[in-house]
């Protein structure tokens, strides 16, 4: 009886051992794959141990530092990806991954929370509460409204984005210094757009700014003179606290008068020539040469540019009437013909041989 019991216990233990072994085997099969850290990557040419390996994250390669052979590619850059924005404002190294770069056009830290207006009652209450807290910040609201108007005006007459940003920067600087206190905002905006266009080499005339903003040409001229003097003083002032905006102004070229060459390309685009690029280039070259004509000295750059385009259009066989050009340039057709008369008298000296080689003919030029 005792022998039978001992045998049954031994069989039970054996069966339990076999079961455990099977469970361990199944668990081993289900374990995730792990890298064998006993393997070492060694250069096959140098065979140095420990190896002199260099990880080039810019190319994604593992390179032997001794012989330069590439041992691996497509490696992953595991370094930290800190982005530093505070260095621009405080001149120190402050790694931060929170938020974006500060906008120099706005006031404050710009880290406020904006609550969107939703359909629920709680969202409506939160939005109203935030609106009440922001009522006191009138300066920020005034800036945002001025920026909106500047963007609207600039888009209406196809002014580039660089000139728009420059106009906003100038308005911000003038608003901070309060140099136009009591002056209508429309006049300041018109002056900022006018001087920004000149600085960005996309000039617009007083007449064009007047048609855009409905601010009188006399008022635009006064604002422009005040802004020009203010920007010159800001660039020369070593104690200027607004260094971020001052540096943006210093990077801009000095404001100069509008010349006829800068207007030719825009006027030619409005006249829709078959080869606009060629016509604009020849008209610009003719404007440069027209400075040698004494009778044109002192004339408006608008009339000189229009007269040059009038002459080039007939010279190259894509004639446009003086009335068509006058509608684009904003001058009278009589002014164009008067300036053209002086160009026609000096046609032998002004017309280049390369223009004739490209299809130009002097006999196409009208006498008047």
C-alpha positions as CSV (number, residue, x, y, z in Angstrom):
1,X,0.0,0.0,0.0
2,X,2.8,2.4,0.9
3,X,4.7,1.4,-2.3
4,X,1.6,2.2,-4.4
5,X,1.2,5.6,-2.8
6,X,4.9,6.5,-3.4
7,X,4.7,5.6,-7.0
8,X,1.6,7.7,-7.5
9,X,3.3,10.7,-5.9
10,X,6.4,10.3,-8.1
11,X,4.2,10.2,-11.2
12,X,2.4,13.3,-10.1
13,X,5.6,15.2,-9.5
14,X,6.9,14.1,-12.9
15,X,3.7,15.3,-14.6
16,X,3.9,18.6,-12.8
17,X,7.6,19.0,-13.9
18,X,6.7,18.3,-17.5
19,X,3.9,20.9,-17.3
20,X,6.2,23.6,-15.9
21,X,8.8,22.9,-18.5
22,X,6.2,23.4,-21.2
23,X,4.9,26.6,-19.7
24,X,8.5,28.0,-19.5
25,X,9.1,27.1,-23.1
26,X,5.9,28.8,-24.2
27,X,6.8,32.0,-22.2
28,X,10.3,32.0,-23.8
29,X,8.7,31.9,-27.3
30,X,6.5,34.8,-26.4
31,X,9.3,37.1,-25.0
32,X,10.0,40.2,-27.2
33,X,13.2,40.3,-29.2
34,X,16.2,41.9,-27.5
35,X,19.4,43.1,-29.0
36,X,22.5,41.0,-28.1
37,X,24.7,43.5,-26.4
38,X,27.6,41.0,-26.5
39,X,28.1,41.9,-30.2
40,X,30.5,44.8,-31.0
41,X,30.6,46.6,-34.3
42,X,34.3,46.7,-35.4
43,X,35.8,48.2,-38.6
44,X,36.8,45.3,-40.9
45,X,39.9,47.2,-42.1
46,X,41.2,48.7,-38.8
47,X,40.0,46.0,-36.4
48,X,40.4,48.3,-33.4
49,X,38.9,47.3,-30.1
50,X,37.4,49.4,-28.7
51,X,36.4,50.7,-32.1
52,X,36.7,54.4,-33.1
53,X,33.2,55.0,-34.5
54,X,31.7,58.4,-35.3
55,X,27.9,58.9,-35.8
56,X,27.2,61.6,-38.4
57,X,23.6,62.5,-37.8
58,X,23.6,65.0,-40.6
59,X,24.1,62.2,-43.1
60,X,22.6,59.4,-41.0
61,X,25.8,57.3,-41.2
62,X,28.2,55.4,-38.8
63,X,31.7,56.1,-39.9
64,X,35.1,54.7,-38.7
65,X,37.0,57.6,-37.3
66,X,40.4,56.0,-38.2
67,X,40.0,55.1,-41.9
68,X,36.7,56.8,-42.9
69,X,34.8,53.7,-44.1
70,X,31.0,53.8,-43.7
71,X,29.8,51.0,-41.5
72,X,26.1,51.8,-41.2
73,X,23.5,54.1,-42.7
74,X,20.0,55.4,-41.9
75,X,20.7,55.8,-38.2
76,X,18.2,57.7,-36.0
77,X,19.2,60.9,-34.4
78,X,18.5,60.3,-30.7
79,X,19.8,63.7,-29.5
80,X,17.5,66.2,-27.8
81,X,15.7,68.6,-30.1
82,X,15.7,71.8,-28.1
83,X,14.7,74.9,-29.9
84,X,15.9,78.2,-28.5
85,X,13.7,81.3,-29.0
86,X,14.6,83.3,-25.9
87,X,18.1,83.9,-27.2
88,X,16.8,86.5,-29.6
89,X,15.3,88.6,-26.8
90,X,17.6,88.1,-23.8
91,X,20.9,87.2,-25.5
92,X,21.2,84.0,-23.4
93,X,20.8,80.3,-23.9
94,X,17.5,79.1,-22.6
95,X,16.4,75.8,-24.2
96,X,12.6,75.8,-24.4
97,X,10.1,73.7,-26.4
98,X,7.1,75.6,-25.3
99,X,5.4,78.1,-27.7
100,X,6.6,79.8,-30.8
101,X,8.9,82.7,-31.4
102,X,7.7,86.1,-30.1
103,X,6.0,88.4,-32.7
104,X,7.7,91.8,-32.6
105,X,4.5,93.4,-33.9
106,X,2.5,92.6,-30.7
107,X,2.7,93.7,-27.1
108,X,3.3,91.4,-24.1
109,X,4.5,87.9,-23.7
110,X,1.9,86.6,-26.2
111,X,1.4,83.4,-24.1
112,X,-2.3,84.2,-23.3
113,X,-5.0,81.5,-23.6
114,X,-7.6,82.2,-26.3
115,X,-11.0,80.7,-25.6
116,X,-12.9,79.9,-28.8
117,X,-16.6,80.7,-29.0
118,X,-18.6,77.4,-28.9
119,X,-22.2,76.4,-29.0
120,X,-22.4,75.2,-25.4
121,X,-23.5,77.5,-22.6
122,X,-20.3,77.1,-20.6
123,X,-18.1,78.0,-23.6
124,X,-20.2,81.1,-24.2
125,X,-19.7,82.2,-20.6
126,X,-16.0,81.6,-20.8
127,X,-15.7,83.6,-24.0
128,X,-17.6,86.5,-22.6
129,X,-15.4,86.5,-19.4
130,X,-12.3,86.6,-21.5
131,X,-13.7,89.4,-23.6
132,X,-14.3,91.5,-20.5
133,X,-10.8,91.0,-19.3
134,X,-9.4,92.1,-22.6
135,X,-11.4,95.3,-22.8
136,X,-8.7,97.3,-21.0
137,X,-6.0,96.4,-23.6
138,X,-7.0,99.1,-26.1
139,X,-3.5,99.6,-27.5
140,X,-3.3,95.9,-28.7
141,X,-6.7,96.2,-30.3
142,X,-5.7,99.4,-32.1
143,X,-2.6,97.7,-33.4
144,X,-4.5,94.6,-34.7
145,X,-7.0,96.9,-36.4
146,X,-4.3,98.9,-38.1
147,X,-2.5,95.7,-39.2
148,X,-5.8,94.5,-40.7
149,X,-6.3,97.7,-42.6
150,X,-2.7,97.7,-43.9
151,X,-3.0,94.1,-45.1
152,X,-6.3,94.9,-46.8
153,X,-4.9,98.0,-48.6
154,X,-1.7,96.2,-49.7
155,X,-3.6,93.3,-51.1
156,X,-5.9,95.6,-53.0
157,X,-3.0,96.9,-55.1
158,X,-0.8,93.8,-55.1
159,X,2.0,95.0,-52.8
160,X,4.4,92.2,-51.8
161,X,4.4,90.6,-48.4
162,X,7.8,92.1,-47.5
163,X,6.5,95.6,-48.0
164,X,3.4,94.8,-46.0
165,X,5.5,93.6,-43.0
166,X,7.7,96.7,-43.3
167,X,4.7,99.0,-43.2
168,X,3.5,97.2,-40.1
169,X,6.9,97.5,-38.4
170,X,7.0,101.2,-39.2
171,X,3.5,101.7,-37.8
172,X,4.4,99.8,-34.6
173,X,7.5,102.0,-34.0
174,X,5.6,105.2,-34.6
175,X,2.8,104.0,-32.3
176,X,5.2,103.2,-29.5
177,X,6.9,106.6,-29.7
178,X,3.6,108.4,-30.0
179,X,4.9,110.8,-32.7
180,X,1.5,111.0,-34.4
181,X,-0.6,111.6,-31.3
182,X,-3.9,113.1,-32.3
183,X,-3.3,112.5,-36.0
184,X,-5.9,110.3,-37.9
185,X,-4.9,106.7,-38.1
186,X,-5.7,106.7,-41.9
187,X,-3.0,109.3,-42.5
188,X,-0.4,107.3,-40.6
189,X,-1.3,104.1,-42.4
190,X,-1.0,105.8,-45.8
191,X,2.4,107.3,-44.9
192,X,3.6,103.9,-43.7
193,X,2.6,102.1,-46.8
194,X,4.1,104.8,-49.0
195,X,7.5,104.7,-47.3
196,X,7.6,100.9,-47.0
197,X,7.0,100.6,-50.7
198,X,9.9,102.9,-51.5
199,X,12.2,101.0,-49.1
200,X,11.2,97.7,-50.7
201,X,11.9,98.9,-54.2
202,X,8.2,98.6,-55.2
203,X,7.3,102.3,-55.2
204,X,3.8,103.6,-55.5
205,X,3.0,107.2,-56.4
206,X,1.2,109.7,-54.2
207,X,-1.7,109.5,-56.6
208,X,-2.0,105.7,-56.2
209,X,-1.9,105.9,-52.4
210,X,-4.5,108.6,-52.5
211,X,-6.8,106.5,-54.7
212,X,-6.3,103.6,-52.3
213,X,-6.7,105.3,-48.9
214,X,-8.6,108.5,-49.8
215,X,-6.0,110.5,-47.8
216,X,-5.0,113.7,-49.6
217,X,-1.7,113.8,-51.3
218,X,-0.6,116.8,-49.2
219,X,-1.4,114.9,-46.0
220,X,0.5,111.8,-47.2
221,X,3.5,114.0,-48.0
222,X,3.5,115.5,-44.5
223,X,3.3,112.1,-42.9
224,X,6.0,110.7,-45.1
225,X,8.4,113.5,-44.2
226,X,7.8,113.0,-40.5
227,X,8.2,109.2,-40.8
228,X,11.4,109.6,-42.8
229,X,13.0,111.8,-40.2
230,X,11.8,109.6,-37.4
231,X,13.3,106.5,-39.0
232,X,16.6,108.2,-39.5
233,X,16.7,109.3,-35.9
234,X,15.9,105.8,-34.7
235,X,18.7,104.3,-36.8
236,X,21.2,106.8,-35.3
237,X,20.0,106.6,-31.7
238,X,22.3,104.2,-29.8
239,X,20.0,104.2,-26.8
240,X,17.1,102.8,-28.7
241,X,15.3,100.3,-26.4
242,X,13.3,98.7,-29.2
243,X,16.3,96.9,-30.7
244,X,14.3,94.2,-32.5
245,X,12.2,96.7,-34.5
246,X,15.2,99.1,-35.0
247,X,17.3,96.3,-36.5
248,X,14.5,95.5,-38.9
249,X,14.5,99.2,-40.0
250,X,18.3,99.3,-40.3
251,X,18.2,96.3,-42.7
252,X,16.0,98.2,-45.1
253,X,17.7,100.4,-47.7
254,X,17.6,104.1,-47.3
255,X,14.5,105.8,-48.7
256,X,15.2,107.4,-52.0
257,X,13.0,109.1,-54.6
258,X,11.1,107.1,-57.1
259,X,12.8,106.8,-60.5
260,X,11.3,106.0,-63.8
261,X,13.2,102.7,-64.1
262,X,11.4,101.2,-61.1
263,X,8.0,101.9,-62.7
264,X,8.5,100.4,-66.1
265,X,8.0,96.8,-65.3
266,X,4.7,97.4,-63.4
267,X,3.3,99.6,-66.2
268,X,4.3,97.1,-68.9
269,X,2.5,94.3,-67.0
270,X,-0.7,96.5,-67.0
271,X,-0.4,97.0,-70.8
272,X,-0.3,93.2,-71.5
273,X,2.4,93.1,-74.1
274,X,3.0,89.8,-75.9
275,X,6.5,89.7,-74.6
276,X,6.2,91.7,-71.3
277,X,9.6,90.8,-70.0
278,X,11.4,92.1,-73.1
279,X,9.4,95.3,-73.3
280,X,10.0,96.0,-69.6
281,X,13.7,95.5,-69.9
282,X,14.1,97.7,-73.0
283,X,11.9,100.4,-71.5
284,X,14.0,100.3,-68.3
285,X,17.2,100.6,-70.3
286,X,15.7,103.5,-72.2
287,X,14.8,105.2,-68.9
288,X,18.4,104.9,-67.8
289,X,19.7,106.5,-71.0
290,X,17.0,109.2,-70.9
291,X,18.8,110.9,-68.0
292,X,21.3,112.3,-70.6
293,X,18.4,114.2,-72.3
294,X,18.6,117.7,-70.7
295,X,15.0,118.6,-71.7
296,X,13.7,115.8,-69.6
297,X,15.5,116.9,-66.4
298,X,13.1,117.8,-63.7
299,X,10.1,116.0,-65.2
300,X,8.0,113.6,-63.2
301,X,9.3,110.0,-63.3
302,X,5.8,108.9,-64.2
303,X,5.8,110.9,-67.4
304,X,9.3,109.8,-68.3
305,X,8.5,106.1,-67.8
306,X,5.2,106.4,-69.7
307,X,7.0,108.2,-72.6
308,X,9.7,105.5,-72.7
309,X,7.1,102.7,-72.8
310,X,5.3,104.6,-75.6
311,X,8.5,104.9,-77.7
312,X,9.5,101.2,-77.1
313,X,6.1,99.9,-78.0
314,X,6.3,101.4,-81.4
315,X,10.0,100.6,-81.8
316,X,9.4,96.8,-81.1
317,X,6.1,96.6,-83.1
318,X,3.7,96.3,-80.2
319,X,2.3,99.7,-80.4
320,X,0.1,101.2,-77.6
321,X,-1.6,104.5,-77.8
322,X,-0.8,107.4,-75.5
323,X,-4.3,107.1,-74.0
324,X,-3.8,103.4,-73.2
325,X,-0.5,104.1,-71.5
326,X,-2.0,107.2,-69.7
327,X,-4.7,105.0,-68.2
328,X,-2.1,102.7,-66.6
329,X,0.5,105.3,-65.6
330,X,-2.0,107.8,-64.3
331,X,-0.8,110.8,-66.4
332,X,-2.4,112.7,-69.2
333,X,-1.7,111.6,-72.8
334,X,-0.6,115.2,-73.6
335,X,2.2,114.9,-70.9
336,X,3.3,111.6,-72.5
337,X,3.5,113.1,-76.0
338,X,5.4,116.1,-74.7
339,X,8.1,113.9,-73.1
340,X,8.1,111.6,-76.1
341,X,8.9,114.5,-78.4
342,X,12.3,115.0,-76.6
343,X,13.0,111.3,-76.7
344,X,12.3,111.3,-80.5
345,X,14.7,114.1,-81.1
346,X,17.5,112.1,-79.4
347,X,16.5,108.7,-80.9
348,X,19.8,108.2,-82.7
349,X,21.7,108.4,-79.4
350,X,19.2,106.6,-77.2
351,X,18.2,103.5,-79.3
352,X,20.7,100.7,-78.8
353,X,21.8,98.4,-81.7
354,X,20.8,95.3,-79.7
355,X,17.2,96.5,-79.6
356,X,17.2,96.7,-83.4
357,X,18.7,93.2,-83.6
358,X,15.8,91.9,-81.7
359,X,13.2,93.2,-84.2
360,X,13.2,96.9,-83.5
361,X,12.9,99.4,-86.3
362,X,13.3,103.2,-86.1
363,X,11.0,103.8,-89.0
364,X,8.1,102.6,-86.9
365,X,8.4,105.5,-84.4
366,X,5.7,108.2,-84.9
367,X,6.9,111.7,-85.4
368,X,4.6,113.0,-82.7
